[in-house]
Amino acid sequence: MQTIQHDKNPSGEGAAARVSRAVATPSISTDTAAGWPVLGSKSHKAVATAATICTIGLPNADRPAAAAGQKWSVKLAVRSAQARTIQAAIVFYNTAGATLGTVTGTVPGTATAFAAGDIKTLTIDGALAPAGTASVDLQVSRTAAGSPAISDTFYVDTVAFTRTDTAISYRAPSTDYTAVWSGTVDASTQLYYDSTVTLTPQITGNPWVEVFPVDLPPAVARLRMIRTSEDRTWLVRGGVDVAPGVAAQDFECPLKSTATYRAELYDAAGTRLGYTDSASVVLNVDGTWVHQPLQPLVATQVELDDGSGATLYRETPGELTYVEGASVARRIGSRRRGLTKVPISISAFGVQMDAFQAILGSYEVEQLGVLCIRTSAPVRWPRTFFASSDDLAEQDVSVKVGGAYVQFIGTLTEVEPPHPGLVMPLLRYDDLDAFGDYAAQDAGWATYTDRDRAYALAGLAG
């Protein structure tokens, strides 16, 4: 999500001071106190010129355009030099630009009592613009409560004035990579980036999830996509050290199990910036799929027979040592290892028989000796299970009598998958060329990112 912060001089660091709406003299201040200014070296200052309500607002030309039905919110820091009551308000007008016009509605915030020198946060959530609204103003007032006097002074800093249902905190573009000035520093609106990942399940053929980070700030130069499932964290294959605008196709997402994704963000110098927000998905597919990790289209759906994974063995290597005089042993060893000796029986029918053999490799095509097995069956091994294919044999069930049914039996050992930076792309330039020349491609998609996500063209070139 991208959010505009509409106050063009939100912390008083720029030259544009507030304007008086009622008996106040606004200025840009360099006054300091404990904890003040909240940000930078300046803030907005208002001095009362009468012992009545005094109010400051945005410069007329800086009032944001607004329309009926919109919701506006604000969060800002205020310091009062005297023990007074301060109140924020969102005020809607029927004109925009330099003309103040007529008030169409006012939504006041809570009138807040300040002790002398207090710094407090004032908030208004979701002020609704009434009919006839053309612009909106943020106003801050010293109220008539208590014993107001001429020369009463209050200060305003770190304003976040947004068209949102609820108020959000100010982000300083100088220190927060998610905030960017839209133009001149301290004299323009800012854009706040709240990055996330969009997840799109694809269940035709070997099931997968498209992982696409969106709303990335301009400072992001590369990223790493991460999946968490079954209490394990994995880098997403094809989503390692990629540029913004690149989507990963995750064929290793488990079936019928929640997977949560996010992306880790880096700038051009390689400095880690942070993470996107997380998003979760369930790949709602029944059955068992097996594929080659580096060639996920070399895959087939099979049946997992009874007895598969009936015994799960995870060795914890170590030895017992008795020190002199000890009655019990001390154990010296290493951490628990992955699964070994996992009994497996897979049934393959018809085209599945040759498809499974293709995953293992043929006389002419060498394959990686690693399988990615995903199943929705109630098993106790990982739902994304990488296993060595070294000990698998094909056993005929009905081929000799004219049928089309074999079993692949043996034992499996859990192994690390290939490095997630290694991947064979689903969509190739040859496929795009088969679609048409550059002119046809430019006409077919609005952006190169849209073109690179046209997965329906995968395999078009043969």
C-alpha positions in Angstrom: 0.0 0.0 0.0 1.1 3.6 -0.7 -0.1 6.4 1.4 0.3 10.2 0.7 1.2 12.4 3.7 -0.3 15.7 2.7 1.3 18.2 5.0 4.1 19.7 2.9 6.1 21.0 5.9 5.2 18.5 8.5 8.0 19.1 11.0 8.7 22.8 10.4 12.0 22.2 8.7 10.9 24.0 5.6 10.2 27.7 5.0 6.4 27.6 4.8 4.9 28.6 8.2 1.3 28.0 9.2 -1.2 30.7 8.7 -3.5 32.3 11.4 -7.1 31.2 11.4 -7.9 33.1 14.6 -5.8 35.6 16.6 -2.5 33.8 16.4 1.0 34.6 15.0 2.5 31.6 13.4 6.2 31.2 12.6 9.0 28.7 12.1 10.7 28.1 15.5 14.1 26.9 16.6 13.0 26.9 20.2 14.2 23.8 22.1 13.2 22.0 25.3 13.5 18.5 26.7 12.3 16.2 24.0 11.6 19.0 21.6 11.6 19.3 18.7 10.6 15.7 18.2 12.4 15.7 14.8 15.2 17.9 13.4 15.9 21.4 14.7 12.7 23.3 14.0 9.0 23.2 14.6 5.9 25.3 14.0 5.1 27.9 16.6 1.9 29.8 17.4 1.7 32.8 19.7 -1.8 34.0 20.8 -2.6 37.6 20.1 -5.8 37.6 22.2 -7.2 35.8 25.3 -9.6 33.8 23.2 -9.4 30.7 21.0 -6.3 31.0 18.8 -5.9 28.8 15.8 -3.3 28.0 13.1 -3.9 26.1 9.8 -2.2 25.0 6.6 -1.3 27.7 4.1 -4.3 28.1 1.8 -2.5 26.9 -1.3 -1.3 23.8 0.6 -4.7 22.6 1.6 -5.2 19.2 -0.1 -8.0 18.6 -2.5 -10.8 16.6 -0.9 -14.2 15.3 -1.9 -17.4 14.3 -0.1 -17.3 10.8 1.4 -13.5 10.7 1.9 -12.1 10.0 5.3 -9.1 12.0 6.6 -7.0 11.4 9.7 -4.1 13.1 11.5 -1.5 12.4 14.1 0.8 15.2 15.3 3.0 16.1 18.3 2.2 19.3 20.3 4.1 21.1 23.0 2.5 23.8 25.1 4.6 26.4 26.9 1.8 27.1 29.5 -0.7 24.9 31.2 -3.4 25.2 28.6 -5.9 23.1 26.6 -4.9 22.3 23.0 -7.2 20.8 20.3 -6.7 19.6 16.7 -9.5 19.7 14.1 -10.0 18.7 10.5 -11.9 21.3 8.7 -13.5 20.9 5.2 -14.0 23.8 2.7 -16.0 24.2 -0.5 -13.1 25.7 -2.4 -9.5 24.7 -3.1 -6.3 26.6 -3.8 -5.6 30.1 -2.4 -9.3 30.9 -1.7 -10.4 29.9 1.7 -14.1 29.6 0.9 -16.8 28.4 3.2 -16.6 25.7 5.8 -18.6 22.6 4.9 -17.8 20.7 8.1 -15.5 20.5 11.1 -14.4 17.4 12.9 -12.7 18.3 16.2 -10.3 16.1 18.0 -10.2 15.6 21.8 -9.5 18.8 23.7 -6.4 17.9 25.7 -5.1 19.5 28.9 -1.4 20.2 28.9 0.8 21.1 31.8 3.5 23.7 31.1 6.1 22.1 28.9 4.1 19.0 28.2 4.6 17.2 24.9 1.6 15.1 23.8 0.3 13.4 20.6 -3.1 14.5 19.2 -5.0 12.2 16.9 -8.1 12.3 14.8 -9.3 9.1 13.0 -11.5 9.0 9.9 -13.0 12.5 9.7 -15.7 12.2 7.0 -15.9 14.9 4.3 -19.4 16.2 3.9 -21.2 17.2 0.7 -19.8 20.1 -1.1 -16.2 19.5 0.1 -13.4 20.6 -2.3 -10.4 20.9 0.1 -9.4 20.1 3.7 -7.4 21.9 6.4 -5.6 20.8 9.5 -6.1 23.3 12.3 -4.6 23.3 15.8 -6.0 25.6 18.5 -5.4 26.8 22.0 -9.0 26.7 23.3 -10.7 29.2 25.6 -10.7 26.7 28.5 -8.9 27.7 31.7 -7.2 31.1 31.8 -5.8 31.8 28.3 -3.7 34.8 27.9 -2.1 36.9 25.2 1.3 35.5 24.2 0.4 31.9 25.1 2.6 29.7 23.0 2.3 26.2 21.5 4.3 24.3 19.0 3.5 21.6 16.4 5.8 18.9 15.0 5.8 15.6 13.1 2.5 15.9 11.4 1.0 12.9 9.5 -2.1 14.2 7.6 -3.5 11.4 5.5 -6.6 10.3 3.6 -7.0 7.1 5.7 -9.6 5.6 8.0 -7.2 5.8 10.9 -4.3 8.0 11.8 -0.7 6.8 11.2 2.6 8.0 12.6 4.9 10.4 10.8 7.9 8.9 9.0 10.9 11.1 8.3 12.3 10.6 4.8 15.7 11.5 6.1 15.8 8.4 8.3 13.1 6.0 7.1 13.5 4.3 3.7 9.7 3.8 3.5 9.1 7.6 3.2 10.0 9.6 0.1 9.4 13.3 -0.7 7.3 13.7 -3.9 9.2 16.9 -4.8 11.3 19.5 -2.9 12.4 18.4 0.5 10.4 20.0 3.3 8.1 21.6 0.8 6.1 18.8 -0.8 3.9 15.9 0.1 5.5 12.6 1.0 4.7 9.0 -0.1 4.7 6.3 2.6 5.4 2.7 1.2 4.0 -0.3 3.1 5.4 -3.2 1.1 3.9 -6.6 1.1 3.8 -9.7 -1.1 0.9 -10.8 -3.3 0.3 -14.6 -3.5 -1.5 -16.2 -6.4 -2.0 -20.0 -6.3 -1.8 -21.9 -9.6 -3.3 -25.3 -9.4 -3.2 -26.4 -13.0 -0.6 -29.1 -13.4 2.2 -29.2 -10.8 0.7 -26.7 -8.2 2.7 -23.6 -7.4 2.3 -20.1 -5.9 3.4 -16.9 -7.6 5.2 -14.7 -5.0 5.2 -11.0 -6.1 6.5 -8.2 -3.8 4.6 -5.0 -4.3 4.8 -1.3 -3.2 8.5 -1.4 -2.8 10.2 1.9 -1.9 12.6 3.4 -4.5 15.6 2.6 -2.2 15.1 -1.1 -2.8 17.6 -2.5 -5.3 17.3 -6.2 -4.7 15.4 -8.6 -2.4 15.1 -12.1 -1.2 11.8 -13.9 -0.9 11.3 -16.1 2.2 8.7 -18.8 2.9 7.9 -20.1 6.4 5.9 -23.3 6.8 5.8 -26.1 9.3 8.2 -24.2 11.6 10.9 -24.1 8.9 12.2 -21.1 6.9 13.2 -21.4 3.3 14.5 -19.0 0.6 12.1 -19.1 -2.3 13.6 -20.7 -5.4 13.9 -18.0 -8.1 13.4 -15.2 -5.6 17.0 -14.8 -4.3 18.8 -11.5 -4.9 16.4 -10.5 -7.6 15.4 -6.9 -8.7 12.1 -5.2 -7.8 9.4 -6.2 -10.3 10.5 -9.8 -10.4 8.0 -12.5 -9.4 9.0 -16.0 -8.2 7.2 -19.2 -9.0 7.3 -21.3 -5.9 6.8 -25.0 -6.7 8.0 -26.0 -3.3 5.0 -24.6 -1.4 3.5 -27.4 0.7 0.0 -28.8 -0.1 -2.9 -28.3 2.3 -0.7 -26.4 4.8 -0.3 -22.7 5.6 2.7 -21.0 4.1 3.7 -17.5 5.0 5.8 -15.3 2.7 7.7 -12.1 3.0 10.7 -10.4 1.3 13.9 -9.1 2.8 14.9 -5.8 1.2 18.4 -4.4 0.3 19.6 -1.2 -1.2 22.2 -0.8 -4.0 25.1 -0.9 -1.5 23.9 -4.2 -0.1 22.7 -2.7 3.2 19.7 -4.6 4.6 16.7 -2.2 4.8 14.1 -4.5 6.4 11.2 -6.7 5.4 7.9 -6.4 3.6 4.7 -7.3 5.5 3.9 -11.0 5.5 1.1 -12.7 3.6 -0.1 -16.3 3.9 -1.6 -18.9 1.6 -2.9 -22.5 1.6 -2.3 -24.4 -1.7 -5.6 -26.3 -1.5 -4.7 -29.3 -3.6 -5.3 -33.0 -2.8 -2.9 -35.8 -3.7 0.8 -36.2 -4.1 3.1 -34.5 -6.5 6.7 -35.2 -7.3 9.1 -33.1 -9.4 12.6 -32.2 -10.1 13.6 -29.2 -8.0 15.5 -27.5 -10.8 12.9 -28.3 -13.5 9.5 -28.1 -11.8 7.7 -28.9 -15.0 9.4 -32.3 -15.0 6.7 -33.6 -12.6 3.8 -36.0 -12.1 1.0 -36.7 -9.8 1.2 -40.1 -8.2 -0.4 -42.1 -5.4 1.3 -42.6 -2.1 0.7 -46.2 -0.9 -0.1 -47.4 2.6 3.1 -48.0 4.6 5.0 -45.1 3.1 6.7 -43.2 5.9 5.4 -45.7 8.5 8.8 -45.6 10.2 10.6 -42.3 10.5 14.2 -42.4 11.7 16.3 -39.3 12.5 19.7 -40.2 13.8 21.4 -38.2 16.5 25.1 -39.3 16.3 27.0 -39.5 19.5 29.0 -41.6 21.9 29.0 -42.3 25.6 32.1 -41.7 27.6 32.7 -42.7 31.2 35.1 -40.4 33.0 37.2 -41.9 35.7 35.1 -42.6 38.8 31.8 -41.8 37.1 28.8 -44.0 37.7 26.9 -42.7 34.6 28.1 -41.7 31.2 28.5 -38.4 29.5 27.3 -38.1 26.0 29.4 -36.4 23.3 27.7 -35.9 19.9 26.2 -33.7 17.3 22.7 -32.4 16.5 19.9 -34.5 15.2 20.0 -35.2 11.5 17.4 -35.4 8.9 15.2 -38.4 8.0 16.9 -41.6 6.8 15.6 -45.0 5.8 12.1 -43.7 5.1 10.1 -46.6 3.5 8.4 -45.4 0.3 5.9 -47.0 -2.1 4.5 -44.9 -4.9 1.9 -46.1 -7.4 2.1 -44.7 -11.0 -0.5 -45.4 -13.7 -0.4 -44.8 -17.4 1.6 -41.7 -18.4 2.7 -41.3 -14.8 5.0 -44.3 -15.2 7.3 -42.6 -17.8 6.8 -39.2 -16.2 8.2 -40.5 -12.9 11.1 -42.2 -14.7 11.8 -38.8 -16.4 12.2 -37.2 -13.0 14.8 -39.8 -12.1 16.6 -39.4 -15.4 17.1 -41.4 -18.6 19.9 -42.8 -20.7 20.1 -39.5 -22.6 18.9 -37.0 -20.0 20.8 -36.7 -16.8 18.8 -35.5 -13.8 19.7 -34.3 -10.3 19.3 -37.2 -7.9 16.9 -35.2 -5.7 13.1 -35.4 -5.6 10.7 -32.8 -4.2 7.7 -34.7 -2.8 4.6 -32.8 -1.7 1.5 -34.5 -0.4 -1.8 -33.6 1.2 -1.9 -37.1 2.8 -1.7 -37.3 6.6 2.0 -38.0 6.9 4.6 -37.2 9.5 7.4 -36.3 7.2 7.7 -32.7 6.0 5.0 -31.6 3.5 7.8 -30.2 1.4 10.2 -33.2 1.4 13.5 -33.2 -0.4 14.9 -36.7 -0.7 17.6 -38.6 -2.5 16.4 -40.8 -5.2 19.4 -43.2 -5.0 17.4 -46.2 -3.6 14.3 -46.4 -5.8 13.3 -49.4 -7.9 10.4 -49.8 -10.3 8.3 -52.9 -9.6 5.8 -54.1 -12.2 2.2 -54.6 -11.1 0.2 -55.1 -14.3 2.3 -54.1 -17.3 3.1 -57.8 -18.0 -0.6 -58.6 -18.3 -1.4 -55.6 -20.5 -2.0 -53.1 -17.8 -0.4 -49.8 -17.0 0.5 -49.9 -13.3 3.9 -49.9 -11.6 5.2 -49.1 -8.2 8.3 -47.3 -7.2 9.6 -48.7 -4.0 12.6 -48.3 -1.7 13.8 -46.0 1.0 14.4 -42.3 1.1 17.0 -40.1 2.8 16.2 -36.4 3.4 18.7 -34.0 1.7 19.1 -30.3 1.2 17.6 -29.0 -1.9 19.7 -27.3 -4.6 20.6 -23.7 -3.9 17.5 -21.6 -4.3 19.2 -19.2 -6.6 19.3 -22.0 -9.2 16.1 -22.2 -11.2 15.0 -22.9 -14.7 12.5 -20.1 -15.6 8.9 -21.1 -16.3 8.6 -18.5 -19.0 11.4 -18.1 -21.5 12.4 -15.5 -24.1 11.8 -18.1 -26.8 8.2 -18.3 -25.6 7.8 -14.5 -25.8 9.4 -14.5 -29.3 6.9 -17.1 -30.3 4.1 -14.8 -29.2 5.4 -12.0 -31.5 8.0 -9.4 -32.2 8.9 -6.5 -29.9 6.1 -4.4 -31.3 3.5 -7.1 -30.7 4.9 -7.6 -27.1 4.7 -3.8 -26.4 1.1 -3.8 -27.6 0.3 -6.9 -25.6 1.3 -5.7 -22.2 1.4 -2.4 -20.4 4.7 -3.1 -18.6 7.6 -5.5 -18.9 6.6 -6.9 -15.5 3.2 -7.7 -16.9 4.8 -9.4 -19.8 7.2 -11.4 -17.6 4.1 -12.7 -15.7 2.3 -14.0 -18.7 2.6 -17.6 -17.6 0.0 -18.8 -20.1 2.7 -18.5 -22.7 5.1 -20.9 -20.9 6.1 -23.6 -23.4 4.7 -21.8 -26.4 8.1 -22.2 -28.2 8.1 -25.9 -27.6 
